[in-house]
Amino acid sequence: MKEWIKGMDVSSLLEVERCGGRFYDHGTAGDAMDILKSYGTNLIRLRLWNDPFDGSGNSYGGGGNDIETTLTLARRAKEKGIEWFLDFHYSDFWTDPGKQVLPKAWRGMGEKELCRSVYDYTAATLKRCREEGVLPSIVSVGNEISNGLLWPIGKVPAYDKIARLVSAGIRAVRDTAPEISVMIHLDNGGSHELYQRWFDHYLDNGGEAFEYIGLSYYPFWHGTLQMLQDNMNDLALRYQKELILAEVSTAYTMEDYQRYEKLPPDKRKGMAAGPGLAGRAPFPMTPEGQADFMKKIMEILLRVPGRRGKGFCYWEPAWIPVPGSGWASEEAIAYMGEKGPGGNEWANQALFDYEGNALPALEAIRDFTV
């Protein structure tokens, strides 16, 4: 990626469209990707799950992001002249600091077998992308791996094993498609302690070289904007790496969306950024506040020393509330060993309103010049 990134993670888009979601810009219907591109989007981020289906072939939901879904969206982005960014989860469903569940096919493996599986799977995926003519520009080896990956073997504090597992994925990228840039992605972008500890351990344990440090920053969970700025400034100077906010968002409303989801209360997870978190956000959770938040995020990135703040990927701007599209199916909840229910957690943080209309934050993104 040579230009400054204004990215969007639209991993759930196909599912939303299948469930009836439609998108509009000032009243004119359009493809969500086309609308996002018209507002400056130049990169699409897409997650990849190994096998997001149960033994009977039932989808885990959450976008159903297997290789076929990911390639379908990647081809669509390429046709529109948009680059893309591949986010390996190395799991059959969601991973984050609270869960890194082994893929079903890798259960029972030891460390060496897991390293080989990470290498082989990463290489095979990228070979398939090359065959399809849609190599990504960036690959993230793991998703929010603050507490490691492929638990229990690669769980903090086993940083030596974490470094070997991540390095296996990086070597697969280098051997298969050396033109791709590599990211290591953690959550909690406001925590300097986390990032220095993690990357010091990774480097001390001989971790392979990479190009980007990816950060997640959700203002109601991850500290103040000043903490984010301070952390990014330090990372740029300490590790001499380029930085991308791999995930960022905030809410634009506290209005409930049950009537759009059409689910009974016991089947709804409800919004992640609800009224109880509104006071932690630096701007009001209104359309104007969301736009102001994104202006501030872009200003922070431009202030990173050495121009190493290379941009952002807004997380799931098109995940509007439509019946049938939620974070997890019953089969997925069983696989994860988590409590339900499912439903949409994210609609009030999208960049389209509940009826699919583009919000003012997109104008703020488009009009921000670097």
GUMIGU-922216 format. One record per residue (C-alpha): residue number from 1; x, y, z. Coordinates in steps of 0.001 Angstrom, whole numbers, plus 500000, padded with zeros to 6 digits. Layout:
<rs>
(r NUM (X Y Z)) ...
</rs>
This chain:
<rs>
(r 1 (500000 500000 500000)) (r 2 (501565 503253 498874)) (r 3 (498714 505636 499596)) (r 4 (497253 506579 502952)) (r 5 (494639 504037 503934)) (r 6 (490959 504821 504328)) (r 7 (489800 501260 504833)) (r 8 (486558 499466 505617)) (r 9 (485960 495968 506981)) (r 10 (482896 494685 505127)) (r 11 (483239 491005 506007)) (r 12 (479506 490639 506755)) (r 13 (478323 492319 503556)) (r 14 (477264 489234 501602)) (r 15 (475229 487942 504534)) (r 16 (473558 491331 505032)) (r 17 (472669 491494 501337)) (r 18 (471305 487938 501304)) (r 19 (469110 488865 504262)) (r 20 (467656 491851 502428)) (r 21 (469990 494716 503373)) (r 22 (470060 497631 500922)) (r 23 (472224 500745 500843)) (r 24 (471575 504335 499796)) (r 25 (473513 507549 499279)) (r 26 (471276 510633 499501)) (r 27 (468305 508502 498518)) (r 28 (469926 506717 495579)) (r 29 (470308 502956 495931)) (r 30 (473732 501480 495283)) (r 31 (476275 498774 496002)) (r 32 (477715 499383 499473)) (r 33 (481261 499046 498116)) (r 34 (480567 501633 495404)) (r 35 (479157 504028 497966)) (r 36 (482108 503510 500292)) (r 37 (484546 504027 497402)) (r 38 (482818 507287 496492)) (r 39 (483617 508469 500030)) (r 40 (487324 507724 499716)) (r 41 (487602 504043 500640)) (r 42 (490736 502549 499061)) (r 43 (491107 499300 501018)) (r 44 (488660 496557 502009)) (r 45 (489494 494349 505016)) (r 46 (488120 490810 505056)) (r 47 (488358 488198 507802)) (r 48 (488899 484505 507100)) (r 49 (487759 481547 509193)) (r 50 (489049 478042 508485)) (r 51 (485775 476097 508555)) (r 52 (482813 478105 509915)) (r 53 (480282 475282 509690)) (r 54 (479158 472504 511991)) (r 55 (479314 468815 511083)) (r 56 (475973 469057 509277)) (r 57 (477065 472017 507178)) (r 58 (475166 474651 509151)) (r 59 (476820 478073 509025)) (r 60 (478149 479676 512194)) (r 61 (476858 483033 510911)) (r 62 (478692 486261 511608)) (r 63 (479167 486719 507885)) (r 64 (480039 483093 507164)) (r 65 (483581 484065 506256)) (r 66 (485027 480925 504719)) (r 67 (487450 481089 501784)) (r 68 (484677 481209 499172)) (r 69 (482934 484136 500871)) (r 70 (486219 485979 501291)) (r 71 (487233 485464 497657)) (r 72 (483814 486582 496431)) (r 73 (484186 489878 498285)) (r 74 (487844 490228 497264)) (r 75 (486975 489797 493576)) (r 76 (484225 492371 493940)) (r 77 (486650 494850 495493)) (r 78 (489203 494275 492747)) (r 79 (486590 494829 490040)) (r 80 (485936 498225 491625)) (r 81 (489636 499105 491792)) (r 82 (489875 498684 495573)) (r 83 (492771 496825 497223)) (r 84 (492124 494381 500037)) (r 85 (493577 493227 503333)) (r 86 (493289 489582 504503)) (r 87 (492744 488967 508212)) (r 88 (493593 485370 509219)) (r 89 (491828 484309 512423)) (r 90 (493292 480760 512474)) (r 91 (490025 479525 513952)) (r 92 (486668 478377 512663)) (r 93 (485005 481477 514126)) (r 94 (485707 484741 515961)) (r 95 (489017 485308 517709)) (r 96 (489942 488168 520028)) (r 97 (491794 488577 523360)) (r 98 (489093 486572 525124)) (r 99 (489010 483582 522780)) (r 100 (491371 481900 520345)) (r 101 (489668 478562 519712)) (r 102 (491562 475915 517755)) (r 103 (490067 475007 514383)) (r 104 (488271 471670 514535)) (r 105 (490774 470127 512120)) (r 106 (493759 471153 514293)) (r 107 (492544 469913 517671)) (r 108 (494914 467596 519482)) (r 109 (497981 468882 517658)) (r 110 (501238 469724 519417)) (r 111 (503257 472868 518833)) (r 112 (505258 471590 515857)) (r 113 (502141 470284 514133)) (r 114 (500371 473581 514724)) (r 115 (503275 475564 513294)) (r 116 (503209 473349 510205)) (r 117 (499434 473740 509925)) (r 118 (499658 477525 510191)) (r 119 (502332 477559 507483)) (r 120 (500515 475184 505148)) (r 121 (497111 476833 505581)) (r 122 (498499 480343 505073)) (r 123 (500459 479281 502005)) (r 124 (497541 477351 500477)) (r 125 (495194 480298 501012)) (r 126 (497553 482741 499320)) (r 127 (498168 480337 496440)) (r 128 (494410 480181 495939)) (r 129 (494241 483987 496008)) (r 130 (496977 484180 493369)) (r 131 (495168 481638 491183)) (r 132 (492013 483733 491458)) (r 133 (493945 486897 490598)) (r 134 (493148 488580 493912)) (r 135 (496274 488641 496074)) (r 136 (495785 490913 499075)) (r 137 (498045 493898 499696)) (r 138 (498291 493204 503435)) (r 139 (497985 490026 505494)) (r 140 (497387 489982 509240)) (r 141 (498846 486844 510828)) (r 142 (496229 486423 513534)) (r 143 (493442 488668 514800)) (r 144 (493794 490679 518024)) (r 145 (496427 488294 519380)) (r 146 (497121 490308 522537)) (r 147 (496757 487112 524608)) (r 148 (498216 484861 521948)) (r 149 (496647 482546 519386)) (r 150 (495757 478887 518970)) (r 151 (495101 478301 522652)) (r 152 (496177 476670 524881)) (r 153 (499600 476180 523256)) (r 154 (499980 479747 522032)) (r 155 (498528 481521 525048)) (r 156 (500232 484303 527016)) (r 157 (502664 484019 528793)) (r 158 (504065 481397 526361)) (r 159 (505645 484100 524205)) (r 160 (508240 481720 522769)) (r 161 (505475 479539 521326)) (r 162 (503482 482568 520217)) (r 163 (506520 483870 518345)) (r 164 (507019 480527 516600)) (r 165 (503361 480231 515586)) (r 166 (503196 483783 514237)) (r 167 (506538 483356 512506)) (r 168 (505251 480235 510748)) (r 169 (502498 482314 509220)) (r 170 (504886 485100 508247)) (r 171 (507279 482657 506557)) (r 172 (504370 481261 504558)) (r 173 (503567 484758 503305)) (r 174 (507215 485428 502403)) (r 175 (507606 482109 500610)) (r 176 (504294 482270 498733)) (r 177 (503753 485961 497968)) (r 178 (506715 488084 499126)) (r 179 (505132 491231 497669)) (r 180 (502491 491190 500423)) (r 181 (503039 493305 503551)) (r 182 (502592 491572 506917)) (r 183 (500786 492907 509986)) (r 184 (500727 491783 513598)) (r 185 (497486 492941 515199)) (r 186 (496659 493486 518874)) (r 187 (493620 495020 520543)) (r 188 (493403 497828 523153)) (r 189 (495207 500537 521215)) (r 190 (495356 502806 524267)) (r 191 (497499 500391 526307)) (r 192 (501182 501202 525975)) (r 193 (502046 498530 528534)) (r 194 (500417 495813 526406)) (r 195 (502158 496761 523183)) (r 196 (505628 497216 524627)) (r 197 (505411 493966 526594)) (r 198 (504050 491974 523657)) (r 199 (506426 493209 520983)) (r 200 (509477 493108 523257)) (r 201 (508721 489450 524012)) (r 202 (508035 488684 520358)) (r 203 (511323 490187 519211)) (r 204 (513302 488704 522119)) (r 205 (512012 485275 521077)) (r 206 (513240 485637 517525)) (r 207 (509952 486537 515861)) (r 208 (510079 487015 512094)) (r 209 (510155 490526 510637)) (r 210 (506924 492264 509658)) (r 211 (505874 495625 508223)) (r 212 (502822 496841 510148)) (r 213 (501682 496995 513738)) (r 214 (497887 496844 513691)) (r 215 (495865 498266 516569)) (r 216 (492198 498032 517495)) (r 217 (490728 501118 519110)) (r 218 (487179 501320 520406)) (r 219 (486919 504461 522558)) (r 220 (484455 502998 525055)) (r 221 (486826 500055 525799)) (r 222 (490384 501088 524971)) (r 223 (491237 504253 526854)) (r 224 (491309 507907 525890)) (r 225 (492296 509401 522563)) (r 226 (495402 510816 524242)) (r 227 (496378 507311 525380)) (r 228 (496012 506116 521785)) (r 229 (498144 508989 520522)) (r 230 (500842 508404 523135)) (r 231 (500956 504679 522425)) (r 232 (501196 505120 518664)) (r 233 (503880 507767 519020)) (r 234 (505960 505457 521195)) (r 235 (505464 502415 518939)) (r 236 (506582 504341 515873)) (r 237 (509800 505469 517555)) (r 238 (510522 502306 519549)) (r 239 (509995 499697 516818)) (r 240 (510303 501782 513637)) (r 241 (507178 500142 512205)) (r 242 (504294 501580 510259)) (r 243 (500981 501685 512126)) (r 244 (497416 501047 511001)) (r 245 (494279 501196 513102)) (r 246 (493134 497774 511901)) (r 247 (489803 498194 513692)) (r 248 (488089 501385 514827)) (r 249 (484499 502551 515253)) (r 250 (482080 504408 517470)) (r 251 (478308 504659 517711)) (r 252 (476077 507225 516016)) (r 253 (472884 506523 517982)) (r 254 (471475 504961 521135)) (r 255 (468197 504117 519395)) (r 256 (467376 500432 519672)) (r 257 (467013 498442 516456)) (r 258 (464807 495546 517556)) (r 259 (462078 496406 515052)) (r 260 (464628 496053 512241)) (r 261 (466094 492776 513489)) (r 262 (462645 491384 514225)) (r 263 (463928 489137 517003)) (r 264 (462314 488556 520403)) (r 265 (464293 489918 523360)) (r 266 (465614 486504 524403)) (r 267 (467159 486010 520947)) (r 268 (468982 489358 520826)) (r 269 (472448 490135 522118)) (r 270 (471816 493861 521795)) (r 271 (474254 496625 520947)) (r 272 (477847 496326 522144)) (r 273 (478117 500107 522508)) (r 274 (474987 500680 524529)) (r 275 (473913 503506 526850)) (r 276 (476112 502203 529659)) (r 277 (479230 502910 527580)) (r 278 (478155 506220 526041)) (r 279 (479840 508224 528784)) (r 280 (483213 506697 527962)) (r 281 (483175 507939 524368)) (r 282 (485003 511211 523629)) (r 283 (482177 512498 521413)) (r 284 (478397 512162 521671)) (r 285 (476986 508998 520123)) (r 286 (475159 510949 517431)) (r 287 (475736 511168 513666)) (r 288 (477674 514397 514170)) (r 289 (479634 512924 517074)) (r 290 (480606 509902 514986)) (r 291 (481844 512223 512219)) (r 292 (483856 514297 514718)) (r 293 (485351 511115 516166)) (r 294 (486600 510006 512766)) (r 295 (488106 513427 512061)) (r 296 (489989 513175 515347)) (r 297 (491179 509628 514602)) (r 298 (492617 510746 511274)) (r 299 (494306 513738 512898)) (r 300 (495907 511435 515482)) (r 301 (497244 509147 512763)) (r 302 (498798 512080 510915)) (r 303 (500579 513216 514089)) (r 304 (502445 509918 514566)) (r 305 (506203 510594 514259)) (r 306 (507876 509916 510933)) (r 307 (504506 509826 509147)) (r 308 (504227 506219 510311)) (r 309 (500490 506442 510970)) (r 310 (499330 504943 507691)) (r 311 (495562 504989 508091)) (r 312 (492633 502984 509416)) (r 313 (490050 500293 508690)) (r 314 (486606 501114 510037)) (r 315 (485079 497950 511457)) (r 316 (481875 496709 509819)) (r 317 (480390 499961 508477)) (r 318 (477756 498032 506499)) (r 319 (476521 495632 509201)) (r 320 (473021 497073 509333)) (r 321 (470219 495301 511250)) (r 322 (468366 492893 508985)) (r 323 (466561 489697 510032)) (r 324 (468891 486714 509823)) (r 325 (472259 488463 510074)) (r 326 (473793 488210 513538)) (r 327 (477097 487644 515242)) (r 328 (476568 483907 515808)) (r 329 (474173 481064 515065)) (r 330 (473213 478492 517692)) (r 331 (475749 476117 516117)) (r 332 (478472 478747 516511)) (r 333 (477643 479382 520152)) (r 334 (477998 475656 520802)) (r 335 (481353 475575 518993)) (r 336 (482676 478577 520929)) (r 337 (481375 477341 524270)) (r 338 (479884 480786 524859)) (r 339 (476534 481993 526068)) (r 340 (474139 483419 523524)) (r 341 (472036 484865 522249)) (r 342 (472931 485919 518710)) (r 343 (471624 488910 516827)) (r 344 (473379 492050 515643)) (r 345 (475667 493798 518144)) (r 346 (477058 496410 515782)) (r 347 (474317 498215 513865)) (r 348 (474538 501444 515880)) (r 349 (478240 501694 515001)) (r 350 (477815 501292 511239)) (r 351 (478402 504099 508753)) (r 352 (474930 503538 507313)) (r 353 (471814 504049 509407)) (r 354 (469350 501283 510210)) (r 355 (467647 501747 506837)) (r 356 (470935 501722 504897)) (r 357 (471438 505465 504384)) (r 358 (475003 506814 504324)) (r 359 (475871 508762 507475)) (r 360 (477794 512067 507831)) (r 361 (480953 510304 509069)) (r 362 (481514 509130 505489)) (r 363 (481662 512747 504355)) (r 364 (484194 513488 507080)) (r 365 (486332 510589 505853)) (r 366 (486052 511664 502209)) (r 367 (486890 515298 502920)) (r 368 (489916 514626 505146)) (r 369 (493081 515375 503179)) (r 370 (496525 513979 503981)) 
</rs>
